[in-house]
Every structure is written in structure tokens, then in C-alpha cells.
Amino acid sequence: MNKRFWSVLVVLALALAVLASCAAPTNTPGPTATPTPDISKVSLPLADTVQTFKAFLAINESAQDYKDNVVWKKVAELTNVQLDFTSVLSSNYTTEFNLMLAAKTYPDLFAYPSGSGSVNYTGGLEQAVDDGVALDVKPLLATDAPLYWSLLNKPEILRDIQTDKGYIPGVYQVTELTNDKPAFVWGMMIRKDWLDTDGLTMPTTIDEWHTVLTAFKDKNGATFPLLKHLGDNPIFMQAYGIVANPANQFGSGVGLFYPDTSGKIHYGGVEQGYADYLKTLSAWYAEGLYDRDFDTRGIYDLPGEAALVGTGKAGATGGYLAWKGMFYGAASTQTGFAWVAAPAPKLTATSDLPSEQVTFPKYVSDPWVITKACKNPDLLLKLFNWMCTDQGQLLMNWGVEGDSYTMVNGKPQFTDKILKSDKGASAYLEIYNGNFAPLKLEHGPVQSAQLIDAATTTEQNVQVDSVNTVYLTWQLTADESTQVNAIMSDIQTYIQEQYVLAVKSPTVAAGWMATQAAQIKSMGIDNAITIMQTAYDRYMAKK
Amino acid sequence: MQGTKREGKIRVDWRRNRTYYFLLLPVLLYYVVFLYIPMGGLAMAFEHFSPAKGVFGSAFVGFANFVTFFKSYYFWRLIRNTLILSALGLMFGVLSPVGLALLLNEVKGRLFKKTIQTATYIPYFISLVVVASLIKIFVAPEGPVGNLFSSLFGLDNSLLTYANGFRPIMVVSDMWQMTGYIAVIYLAALSGIDHEQYEAARIDGAGHWKQLLHITIPGIAPTIIVLFILRTGQLLNVGYEKIILLYSPGIYETADVISTFVYRKGLLEFNYSYAAAVGLFNAVAGLAMVLLSNWLAKRYTDTRLF
């Protein structure tokens, strides 16, 4: 009781201090409007002696190895909580993760990514808790991590991270609360200089794209005017109302289905929109507008696509704008090369914005999961709680003062070490701080503003604003996923094959609804859709 | 009676060759540790396997995974593709080295013979990934082979995107890579044939052709049969690494075989149990084929493997 009284006093004092520092009139809007968390004082170190925990994480490149990470070394120094990292390249993460599970050599902590290197524990993390693999941290949060919990405990966040049974199966990084749209999405990129020389404007509809691609082929000599989109993402399909690509080679489970605005689940392969899309694509293929090697091109062949664009053989593709540098790098021989973001195409000028599905939660990022093998989860949670203090937030988000950032007028500002890094500012920051801060909050947008130049942000917004982003984090139970896998096994092979044949032959594309869609139905797609609908309704009903 | 005699033999053999048995030990260990113990994992073919629960903890489902495979829309196509590709491989993989060996055997010029032998032998040492890239480049529209076909038949895509082109590409590239290597084995067998037989045949008035038919081919027949039986065991095990490197969904019609299917289900879709079931089926069918061909060889010739 006494302790609480003092902590309240400290909070008040700190709040006053914050107010005082904000008293100077500044015009910067935003972040300060977010509710300040209940700042209880956390005294360091967290443990008397050095405590070590094993962490198993995915990284995007070997340089990012957490072992060499400046920030995490500092964390260990300050808190006496040392993480012993095993960093696995995200391309191998799924396999290594499953091996780790099979060998039952659980670390204390593992990453559970949903994007690249995604792992999918059958039945989701809820099942992992029930199987005795993951720890439900919810009962511990209020006592071990009050600061963190104060921010997490909001209906819109809990809906995304709490499982059906009410577990919170990991420590999630709270990313955005201020921003209602994602910072970036998959989008189209196009040769702006060609558009200019051809006297064309930026295409926005399918018909305009046809005109533009024809011009690329006839006037600019492109042999692959439109390349297969990187990652097989459904940017063009979205114009036809198909939000998830049914023929995605790496898609499985929920990734192949999507809800419409009324909440009804669909599978693209049996939709008229998909047939129309194939009709268009096969016509373009026949006219030499669509990638003639689309069926043999690797799904993430970024260097290959960049080389084709850079040598003037291709004029457009889909992907992340962040990969722009690759394309410029390959274009040394092209004079006036301009590779810019294009809006996602609409079916006609009057169509609604196409929907784009994002399969991560809106306000949080992928969790770090504490396992049941962890001997002292309380200390680990206290560590994450400490990261939510002002000191912790600065360290986790910005790094070490004087090295990676300096305080300018009371606000952190990255130094040239980060900004001028030859790895690229964002990539180097990940190497430097490891990209996990339980509270990112307003730091996210402020950092982006420093890391990404205004022009790029504008371009990203061209893509972001051209779609209606739908956040979806629904999950199947173990039983549901077994049933869906059994049904989808043949259908996936079938549609991946038939999609290629349809693009190559307008006759196949024209007969899609009568032949292929009917075949997929006879393979039991309706049963899969019913299961998906149940799972989706359960997700939507969750409060 | 016989049993005790054999036992005695074993004891004598053990005493005499003890050192050799010790030398054998590492190999034996290798097989036990890396091939027999992992076979326990086959249990997952009868389970609904979950990595976290492990082989012993996952739910037992009996033959459900096998039934799913037998009922699969693609069951017959996989069997057909696998059998056709391996039968072609077997035919050309056995005939072409024999042919090359026989031809080389007739060559008198030593330098010429050695040159040809080396030239045909070298491709064997090229890594499969490199071979696959070479093939891709060759059959691309700009590549030499692709270019030929595009000017002859107007095929303006990579030959690897035509379902009809896949089998010939597999067979021809296999021949290119393996013929010279296997021919060496036949050449060794050929050099083992007694020269006096040829002299005797010549005295009896047998020409070149007759000598080939009645001395050379019978002389290497045991080698051909043993290699043939060994190949049959691999019949369902077509070189899937190469197929995976070369195929794409558009040509699954001819290119998708059991092992590539297992790869996709198990390693890309993480459907471990199902993939294990299909793989086990493949292995059992392969074993049955070896037994069958061995039995046939035993029945119709004197040569057999065991």
C-alpha cells in the first residue's frame, strides 16, 4: 500500500516534468496526444546476478545476428538479464523451428513470425499453450509487467492477440495506435520515364494498364511489359474482387480465403471475378504484354526481375517499394530511369477501392513467445516491462545515446551512423537494435520520418491510399486445420497448375467457371469454406 | 546337421577375418544410426503428426493418410509419371552406356579412345544444380536448343514450359551426364573377356557382328543384369532433385512424380504425416520391384543379386 502511494507520487512528479518539458510551444502534432502509460519506477538491475535465457529468433540477413547487437548487449549490462540468442535466417526458420519443436529442446523464448520465415504451429499459439509448449502470460502481466499491461489492456488490441480461450500467448510489440493505415503495402511499381516519353498518365484502371503496357511493348521495346508480381501477390486480382490469391504457392490455410464486406468467406478459385481476371491475363499474355516466363519465374526472384527492369525489358511489377534500390542498382545503362510507385488498379474508374488483405494484427507485431521450459518467466516479463519505461523505450527504439542517436530539443534524432549507413538506414537500424521494442508507439512514425525521406513516404502513400486495407488475424483450431489441409491438398496442386494453363490459353480461361471451378467444387471446396466461415465468425465475435 | 556345420563355418570365418569385421564396423554403424534408427520416424505416416508432440505423442490415425493418397485426384497421374520417367530412364540408362562401351571397345586408336572416354566421363562430375542451370539456359528461347526449336517449330517459350518436352529433356540430359560414367563399368567387364574366345571364333569364321553377338554381349550380360536390377530398385525413386530444379506447375501433367509430390506436401506445406505416408508407399513399392526383377532374373538367367 505504502509502495503504491509512493509510486503514484512518482508518477505525478514525472507527469508534471513531462508537461513542463512540453510547455514550450511546438507545432509538431501527434504523438504527445497518446495516453502516457502508468509510469511506475523500475529499479535496475532487475536481478542481482546475471540471469541467462535462451532465445530463438528469425533474422533477415546474417548481419542482423542478435549476438552482435549493440542494444541487446546494453540491455544485458543494465538489467543483468542476458539473452543467449540463436539467430536463424528467416528462409530456414520454419524448418529449424519445427526441428526445435520435434527435438523438444525448447529455448526460453522464441519468435513467432507471420511474414517471411513464417511459422505456423498447427492450431495456432492457443494450441501451443494447450500442448505445454507456450506459456500463457496473461495471468502474469498485471504483476510482472504493469507498465506494458497498461498499454496492452485495450479491447482493440486484446481482440487481436487474445486467443479464443483468453490466453495471451506471448509478448507482442505494440506498434501503432496513432496511425489508422499501414505505413506501406504491396503495390505496383512502374517505369515513370516511359510513361512520360509515351505521353501517358499514371494508369489507374485495368483498361488504362492495357494501354500503358501496349505502349511499353510497341514504343519502348519491352519484351516483358508486365512482370509476374513478386511474391505472387494479388494486386491485379484485387480489382476483380479476389483478395487472396488462391494459386499462391506459399499460401496455406487462412491465407487462401478472404471475407467480403458482409463477412462471407470466399475462395477465389471458384469466383466469377477470378475467371474474369484469368481472361484478361490470358489475353494480355497472348498479346505479349504479360510476363512470358511467368510460369518458370521464381516466386521471389527480386534480382532477376530487377535485371529485366534495369535493362529495359520490363516496365512494371508488383512488390514492396522498399526494394526500389535494387531496381535502380540494376539500371545503370538506362538513361533517365525512373521507377516509381503506381496505385493498385481498379476495374473501372467508378469501381470502389480494391481491398488488400494484411495478415498481421493492426496494433501489434508478431510476438516473442515465452515457453513452458522457461524457469523464470517473471524475470523475463519484468525485462519486457522495463523496456516500456522511458529509459527502456529510448534504448530499444533508438539505441545508445551519443552513438546511434542524440537528443535535439528533447527529442531523439538519429546520428549519421544510422542515417548514412551504407546498408541503408532502416536495414542498419535493424542490425543495430534488433527491431524488437515492446512499445514502439509514437517512436515508429517519428523514426520513419527520419529514416525514410519524404518523397518515399509520398510514394508509399500512393500505394497505401489506393487500397482499402483489411486486417485479418483469424486462426484455425488444430482440428479445423487438419480438415482444411486434407481438402486443400489436391485443390492447391490443381489450381496452381490450371492457373498456368489458363493464362497460356484463352480457351481454358474462358471455360474456367464450367470446368475448373466445377472441378474445385467437386473436390470439396465448399466444406473448406464452411470451416473457414466458422473460424472467421468466431474471430469476429471475439470481444 | 547342415545348421551345425554352418555355425562352425561362421566361427572359423570369425576367427580368420576378425580384423576385417572390425573394419566393417563403422559402415555398419553408419547404416544403423543414419538409416535404420530414423526408420522409426516412419511411424508418423500412421499418425497425425505434430512436431511438438513428437512421434510418440501424436494421435494415431492408422491408414488414413494412405487412404487420402490413394483417393487423391492425382494418385494415378503420379504413378503414371513416375513409372514412365523411370522406365525411360531405365531403358536409356542401361542401353546407352552399353552401346558406348561396345563402340569404344571396337576403337583401335588409343588416343582417340581415351579422349572420347574422358569427354563423356566428365559431365558426371558436374553438380546437379549446375546441370539444371545449364539445361535451363540451353532450352530457353535464346539458348542453342531452344533457338533450334523456335526456328523449326515456332515454339517461342522455354522448352521447359511445354508438358511434352519434359520427358525428352530429362532423358537426354541424364544420358549426357551418366552415360560415360556407367560405360566405364562395362568397359571393365569387356576387358575381362578372354581373348582366346575371339581368336577361336575367328578361326571358326565368325565375323565382327557374330563375335559381338555371341561373345561380347554374353560376356557382359551378368554386369548388365546386376546393374539393371539395382536400377529397378530406384525405379520409383526418379531423380527428383533434378525434377524439382526443372519443373513448374504448368508442366505437372508430365513432370510431377511421387517424390516431388512428397517434397511439396512435406517440406513446402508442412504436411509431414501425409508426405511420410506417400514416401513409405513409394519405398515399399520400390522394394517389391527389386524383389520382382531379382526373381525374374533368377528365373530366366543365371545372374541375380541375392
Interface residues (C-beta under 8 A of the other chain):
Chain A: T94 T95 N98 L99 L101 A102 K104 N120 Y121 T122 A128 D131 V133 A247 Q249 F250 S252 R292 D293 D295 T296 A478 T482 N485 A486 S489 D490 Q492 T493 Y494 Q496 E497 Y499 V500 L501 K504 M523
Chain B: H48 S50 P51 A52 K53 G54 T68 S72 Y73 Y74 K136 D156 N157 S158 L160 T161 S248 P249 G250 Y252 E253 D256 F261 R264 K265 L267 L268 E269 F270 N271 Y274
